[in-house]
Amino acid sequence: MAADPNEQRHSQTLFSQRARYHSSENNFEFSWPAVPAHQFVEERDRALAEHTPTGLIPLDLGDVLGLDYPATTPTLLTRYAKICAGEALSVSFKAAGAVYYVIRGQGCSTQDNDTIEWGEGDLFCFPGAGKTVHRAGGRDSLLFLATNEPLLSIDRLSPPPPAEAVVEAVHWPADEITRQFEPVLRRPITETTSGHAVLFSSTAQGGSTNILPTVNCAVNTLESGKDQRPHRHNGVAVTLCIRGQGVYSQIDDQRVDWIDCGVQITPPAALHSHHNRGPERMECLIFQDEALHYYTRTPGFSWT
């Protein structure tokens, strides 16, 4: 059969040369590298070192994940921010927002006309795109922060200016977080209890439990001698250990012993459990992209 001249002509255009076609026995197969169970030990040690200068320490697994941009997970980028006493750190991110937890120190952060004064144990956030200046007080400060930069990077998107953002400047003070935990810790642990935790949100998020439109954030706890039973969910978890002596996680067949101020990844859909064999209540800060799965109606939570 003779070739259709119109078909031949179209196949040679610049635009048709860009086209690719795929067909396989299972179209749900994909070639992305798996998200690893990982603990950022070297980055943690650098963040805690006395002589580390003011700056950001990214927890970047972009190469491991097969990405050409920084990422802790496919949807989250987390960092330590060291701010030496009396110094300032200026940042701006291609992200919907940036959420900060104060590991130690005190100071203030300013974006445009919004200034938040913070201290140890506080949580706060700002829109991602605006210039934010963090200033430490009379001693060195260490922050832990999370953004959704990778989620924007995959589409090469830029966030709106702060005045148009879906994220506002918000402050969750440590003493109010402690107060919010009082009724939570009195609740009995039952077969349906997923944890004694407080999630953080804001009026800008419209009554949801999200801290950013696609990100959840919570402080979770586990009493001494207790276990959180094995479970799984489709959202990835990035966990900062606030207090974790004698605590470990079992992630599939891998044991991960917690280290104070350390950060670890629980891969999406991995069966995992947490165990406290230390003398104190465990506390940790968790960032998850489970909010994205809530939006797509695919949370995937189960106990086994």
C-alpha positions in Angstrom: 0.0 0.0 0.0 1.4 3.4 -1.0 2.2 5.8 1.9 -0.3 8.6 2.3 1.7 11.8 1.3 0.0 13.8 4.0 1.1 11.2 6.6 4.6 11.2 5.3 4.7 15.0 5.5 3.4 15.2 9.0 5.9 12.5 10.3 8.8 14.7 9.3 7.7 17.9 11.1 9.6 19.2 14.1 6.6 18.6 16.3 5.9 15.0 15.2 9.6 14.1 15.7 9.1 15.0 19.4 6.4 12.4 19.8 7.0 9.1 21.6 4.8 6.1 22.0 4.7 3.4 24.6 3.0 0.1 25.0 3.7 -2.7 27.5 2.0 -5.7 29.0 1.6 -3.7 32.2 1.2 0.1 31.8 1.5 0.6 35.6 5.2 -0.3 35.5 7.5 2.7 36.1 11.2 3.3 36.2 11.7 5.8 39.0 14.1 4.8 41.8 12.5 3.8 45.0 12.3 6.2 47.9 14.8 4.8 50.5 14.5 4.4 54.2 17.3 6.8 55.0 18.8 8.7 58.0 20.7 11.9 57.5 23.5 11.4 60.0 26.3 13.5 58.4 23.9 16.4 57.8 22.7 16.3 61.4 26.3 16.2 62.7 27.2 19.2 60.6 24.2 21.1 61.8 25.1 20.5 65.4 28.8 21.3 65.1 29.8 24.4 67.0 31.9 25.9 64.2 29.4 25.4 61.3 28.7 28.9 59.8 25.4 30.5 59.2 23.6 28.8 56.2 21.3 26.1 55.0 22.2 22.4 55.1 19.9 20.6 52.6 18.9 17.0 53.2 19.2 16.2 49.5 18.6 12.8 47.9 17.9 14.2 44.4 20.6 12.0 42.8 19.3 8.9 44.6 15.8 9.6 43.4 16.8 10.2 39.8 16.0 13.9 39.9 17.9 16.9 38.5 16.8 19.1 41.3 17.3 18.9 45.1 14.8 16.8 47.0 14.5 14.9 50.2 11.6 12.9 48.8 9.8 13.4 45.4 7.5 16.0 47.0 9.5 17.5 49.9 12.8 19.3 50.5 13.9 19.6 54.0 16.9 21.5 55.5 18.6 22.5 58.6 19.2 26.3 59.0 22.1 27.3 61.2 22.1 30.9 62.3 25.0 32.0 64.4 24.4 34.4 67.3 23.7 37.9 66.1 23.7 36.9 62.4 21.0 36.8 59.8 20.1 34.4 57.0 18.1 35.5 54.0 16.1 32.8 52.0 13.6 32.6 49.2 12.1 29.3 47.8 10.2 28.2 44.8 7.6 26.7 47.0 4.0 27.2 48.2 5.4 27.8 51.6 8.2 27.1 54.1 7.5 25.6 57.5 10.1 26.0 60.3 10.7 24.2 63.6 13.0 25.8 66.2 15.4 23.1 67.5 17.3 25.5 69.6 17.8 29.2 70.1 15.6 32.3 69.7 15.3 35.1 67.3 12.9 36.6 64.7 11.9 36.1 61.1 10.6 38.8 58.7 8.9 38.7 55.4 7.6 42.0 54.0 5.6 43.5 56.9 5.2 40.2 58.9 7.6 39.5 61.7 7.5 36.4 63.9 9.5 36.2 67.1 10.4 32.6 67.9 12.0 30.4 70.5 12.8 26.7 71.1 10.0 24.4 70.2 8.0 26.9 68.2 6.7 26.2 64.7 6.1 28.9 62.1 5.6 29.3 58.4 5.8 31.9 55.6 4.8 31.9 51.9 7.6 30.4 49.9 8.4 32.9 47.2 9.0 36.0 49.3 12.3 37.0 50.8 12.4 35.9 54.4 15.2 37.1 56.8 15.9 35.0 59.9 17.9 36.7 62.7 19.3 34.8 65.7 19.4 36.3 69.1 22.3 36.2 71.6 23.2 32.5 70.9 23.4 30.2 67.9 20.0 29.0 66.6 19.1 25.9 64.7 16.0 25.5 62.6 14.5 22.6 60.7 12.5 23.5 57.7 10.4 21.9 55.0 9.1 23.0 51.6 7.3 21.4 48.7 9.9 22.6 46.1 10.2 19.3 44.3 6.5 19.3 43.6 6.8 22.6 41.8 10.2 21.7 40.2 8.8 18.7 38.3 6.6 21.2 36.3 9.1 24.1 36.4 6.5 26.2 38.2 7.0 29.3 40.2 4.9 30.2 43.2 2.9 33.4 43.4 4.1 36.5 45.3 3.3 36.4 49.1 0.3 38.7 48.7 -1.3 36.2 46.3 -0.2 33.0 48.1 -2.5 30.3 49.6 -0.1 30.2 52.6 0.0 33.0 55.2 2.5 33.8 57.9 1.5 31.7 60.9 3.0 31.0 64.4 2.4 28.0 66.5 4.1 28.8 69.9 5.7 26.0 71.9 3.6 26.7 75.0 0.4 26.5 73.0 1.5 23.2 71.4 2.1 21.8 74.9 -1.4 23.0 76.0 -3.0 21.3 72.9 -1.4 18.1 73.9 -3.0 18.0 77.4 -6.3 16.3 76.4 -4.6 14.3 73.7 -2.3 12.5 76.2 -5.3 11.7 78.4 -6.9 9.7 75.6 -6.7 5.9 76.0 -4.8 4.0 73.3 -7.2 1.7 71.4 -7.1 -0.6 68.4 -7.9 2.4 66.2 -5.3 4.9 67.7 -2.7 5.9 65.1 -0.8 8.0 67.6 -1.0 10.7 70.3 -0.3 13.6 68.0 -1.2 17.2 67.3 -1.5 18.4 63.6 -0.9 21.9 62.6 -3.0 24.0 60.2 -4.2 27.5 59.8 -7.2 29.6 58.7 -5.7 29.9 55.3 -6.1 26.2 54.7 -9.8 26.3 55.0 -10.5 23.9 57.8 -8.3 21.1 56.6 -5.6 19.4 58.7 -2.9 20.5 56.2 -0.1 23.0 57.0 0.5 23.6 53.3 -1.9 22.6 50.6 -0.1 19.3 49.9 1.8 18.8 53.2 0.8 17.6 56.7 2.8 18.4 59.8 2.4 17.0 63.3 4.2 16.5 66.5 3.8 12.8 67.4 4.5 11.1 70.8 5.0 7.6 72.2 5.1 6.8 75.9 8.1 5.0 77.4 7.8 1.2 77.0 5.0 1.5 74.3 4.8 0.5 70.7 3.0 2.0 67.7 1.7 -1.0 65.8 2.8 -1.7 62.3 0.9 0.3 59.7 1.4 1.8 56.2 0.2 4.8 54.2 0.8 6.2 50.7 2.3 9.4 52.0 6.1 9.6 52.6 7.2 10.7 56.1 10.2 12.8 57.0 10.7 12.7 60.8 12.8 15.0 63.0 13.6 13.4 66.3 13.0 15.9 69.1 13.4 13.4 72.0 14.2 9.8 71.1 16.5 8.1 73.5 15.9 4.3 73.2 13.5 4.7 70.3 13.7 2.8 67.1 11.6 2.3 64.0 11.1 -1.0 62.1 10.7 -0.1 58.4 9.9 -3.3 56.5 12.9 -5.5 57.5 15.2 -2.6 58.5 15.7 -1.3 62.0 16.4 2.4 62.4 17.6 3.6 65.8 16.7 7.2 66.4 19.2 10.0 67.2 18.3 13.3 68.7 17.9 16.1 66.1 18.3 13.5 63.4 16.0 13.2 60.4 14.9 10.0 58.8 12.6 9.0 55.9 9.9 6.4 56.0 9.2 5.4 52.4 5.6 5.6 51.0 3.6 2.4 51.5 6.3 0.8 53.6 5.1 -1.3 56.6 6.6 0.4 59.6 6.2 0.6 63.4 7.8 2.7 66.2 9.0 1.4 69.6 10.1 3.3 72.7 12.4 1.5 75.0 13.8 4.7 76.5 13.0 6.4 79.9 11.0 9.3 78.5 8.1 10.0 76.2 9.2 10.1 72.6 8.5 13.3 70.6 9.1 13.9 67.0 8.1 16.3 64.2 6.7 14.7 61.1 6.2 16.2 57.6 4.2 14.1 55.2 2.8 14.6 51.7 -0.3 12.7 52.8 -2.3 15.9 52.2 -1.6 15.4 48.5 -3.0 11.9 48.8 -6.1 13.2 50.7 -6.7 15.5 47.7 -6.4 12.7 45.2 -8.4 10.4 47.5 -5.6 7.9 47.8 -4.4 7.9 51.5 -3.8 4.2 51.6 -3.7 3.8 55.4 -3.9 0.4 56.8 -2.7 -1.5 59.9 -0.9 -4.2 57.9 
